Structures are given as C-alpha cells and as structure tokens.
C-alpha cells in the first residue's frame, strides 16, 4: 500500500475519482438518480472483476459483476 502522502497514491485517487465521476455522468444520462454511492459501488465491481480476472484467467468475474451491476441498477430506478 502506498504511503498516505505519496504522489502515486494521490494519482490513483484522482484516477478513481475521475472514473467514478464518469460513471455518475453515464448513470444520470441514462435516467438514473444522481447517486455518487451507486457510481462508487459500480466502480468497486469493475475493479474487483478486473483483479479477479487476472488470477482466474477467465471472463467469469466480468459476467458475475455484470449481473450484480444489473441488480444495483434495478434497485436504483
């Protein structure tokens, strides 16, 4: 884990904030409520699926994350 005040950690945080903001925009544009927590949950699913795919070497995590995202979106509308 990077030190709390490291430049790399700051860059990673900025990137995650930018991706969450992009997801938030996509959600609003698709007619969902402006919910930063929903965007962060979707980002968590994306990150978890990407990491799991690296060591499982299969697309199963992405397919599972898609189903979970669909459930989140269904509950958000």
Secondary structure, 3 states (H helix, E strand, C coil): CCCCCCHHHHHHHHHHHHHHHHHHHHHHHCCCCCCHHHHHHHHHHHHHHHHHHHHHCCCHHHHHHHHHHHHHHHHHC
